[in-house]
Amino acid sequence: MTTTISTEELAIHGGPKAFEAMTGKELPKIDTEEFLSIATRFGFNDQALGRIADAISNEDMEGNGPNFARFACPRPKATMGEKFDQRACEIMGVKFARGTSSGTGALHAAMIAVGVQAGTEVILPALGFVATAMAVRLAGGKPVFCDVDASLQIDPAKIEACITPQTVAVAPTHYMGRVCDMDPILAVAKKHGIKVIEDCAQSPGAQYKGQCVGTMGDVGCFSISCYKIIGGGEGGMFITNDERTFERACQLAEAGGLWRGAKRFHQPDYEGQVFWGSNYRMSELEAAVDFVQLGKLKDVVGRSRKVAHRVLGQLKTYKEITPQASNDAQGDIGYGLRYLPQNKALAEKLTQALGAEGVGGSVRSENPTPDWHLYREMLPITLNDSHPSYEKGACPVTDHWFGNMLTMGLCQWWSEEDCDRVAAGMTKVFDAYCTEDPQGAAWI
Ligand SMILES: Cc1ncc(COP(=O)(O)O)c(C=O)c1O
C-alpha cells in the first residue's frame, strides 16, 4: 500500500514539521573531569584534588562545555593563543608573533617563509641543535655548517666562504644563553641578498646592543618548552616585522587556513600566500601556561644575569684558561659558563678538583656518545645525507672547544652568598693548577 503526501503537507509549504526538537540531552564534551585531570598533572596531592573537586562540583558547564579552539568563531573573549601572540609582540617589540606547537615547527615555518626549498642551502653554526638543521631538511633544503669563533657562536668572518649560488639563508643560533655577533652577520647577509633566521631557542630574552634576539633578522624562532628557560610543556613561536613573511610562516604552521579568519576559503590576496603546509598550532592549554611564562621572562633573565656577573666578576685571569668570549656581556643571559683549559689533561684535573669542592663542571669524555648539538654528530642529518661540512675537521675551532672545554651551569636562584662561594671555590682550584695572568682573557 502506498500513501501519497501532497506537497502542501510539507513543512516548507506550511504543513506540520516532522518533529519539533531532539529529545537527547547534550552533555559537555569537556567537563570537570578533564579539569581535574589537568590538576592531577600539575602534581596536586589527593587531598588537594578532593578540595578542587568539591569546589567545582556545582559548576554548570553549559551546553557543549568549554571550547579549547585556538582559532575560535566570533566570541566575546580573545583565545589564550591570541593573548599569547599579543603579549609576545609587546615583550619582543615586534609587529607579528605566532605561538606554535614547538620550536622545530616554528623553524620549519620560517624556513618555508623565506624561500627554502629543494635545491637551496642554509648556513648554520657548527654548534646549536639538530632541530635547526632538520627544519632545513623538512623544507627541502640542505644544511651547511659554518665554524664558530671563541664566543662559540657562528663566526661571521667564515660565513662568506660557505655561500654558494644555492644559499638562500643563514640561521645563526644564539647558543646557550649567549648572543651572536649580529652586525657582521646581517652585513654579509645583506651583501649577498640572503635571509637571516635567528634561532633563539636557547637564549630568549637575550639582547645584542640593546635589541632583543629574534628581532634583527628576517624571522626569529623560539622554543617555549619545559626544557628551556621559559615554557610549560611543548611550545614555540616565530616573530617578525614583515607581514608577508609572517603570513607565509602562518600558512605553513596552520595550513587549515584559520589564520586567515573569514577569508579562509577565499582566493589568496597575492601569489604565494596560500600553499600546502602543516598544523603546528599552539594548543589553548599550552598557550594558557605560556602566556604566563612569557610574563616571567624578564625576571628570569634578570636573575640569571645578576648571578653570572657576580660569579664571573670575582674570577682572576689565568695563562692556561680561555673563557668563552662574549659578543655583548650586558645582553647575554648567562645561565651557563664555558671555558677552555690549555689541554685536555688540565681540563680533566680541573673538573675533578672543582667537583670535589662542590662547584661542579664537566668536560667531554674521550669516548662520548654522539651529541646532537655538534655539527658532525647530528645523526638524523649526517646518517642520511652528505656534505663536506659534515665531516670531522670541517669546523676545527668547534672541534677543539667542544672536545676540551669545561661546562658548568649557573642558577638564577643562587643567593649572593652562593655566588661568592662558587667564585671562591673556582679561584681556589685555578690558583692551585694555573698561573695567574693579569693580561689573560677576561671572564666578562
Ligand atoms: C637551538 C634550538 N633550536 C630548536 C630547538 C627545538 O625546539 P623544540 O624542542 O621546541 O622543537 C631547540 C631545542 O632544544 C634548540 O635548542
The ligand as a MOL file (V3000), in Angstrom:
LIG
                    3D

  0  0  0     0  0            999 V3000
M  V30 BEGIN CTAB
M  V30 COUNTS 16 16 0 0 0
M  V30 BEGIN ATOM
M  V30 1 C 68.7600 25.8120 19.2350 0
M  V30 2 C 67.4760 25.0360 19.2330 0
M  V30 3 N 66.6440 25.1500 18.1880 0
M  V30 4 C 65.4760 24.4950 18.1400 0
M  V30 5 C 65.0890 23.6560 19.1590 0
M  V30 6 C 63.8280 22.8650 19.0120 0
M  V30 7 O 62.8070 23.2800 19.8700 0
M  V30 8 P 61.6130 22.2700 20.2040 0
M  V30 9 O 62.1460 21.2030 21.0630 0
M  V30 10 O 60.6230 23.1520 20.9120 0
M  V30 11 O 61.0780 21.7630 18.9210 0
M  V30 12 C 65.9150 23.5110 20.2760 0
M  V30 13 C 65.5240 22.6060 21.3730 0
M  V30 14 O 66.3140 22.1560 22.1440 0
M  V30 15 C 67.1470 24.2130 20.3140 0
M  V30 16 O 67.9890 24.0920 21.3390 0
M  V30 END ATOM
M  V30 BEGIN BOND
M  V30 1 1 1 2
M  V30 2 1 2 3
M  V30 3 2 2 15
M  V30 4 2 3 4
M  V30 5 1 4 5
M  V30 6 1 5 6
M  V30 7 2 5 12
M  V30 8 1 6 7
M  V30 9 1 7 8
M  V30 10 2 8 9
M  V30 11 1 8 10
M  V30 12 1 8 11
M  V30 13 1 12 13
M  V30 14 1 12 15
M  V30 15 2 13 14
M  V30 16 1 15 16
M  V30 END BOND
M  V30 END CTAB
M  END
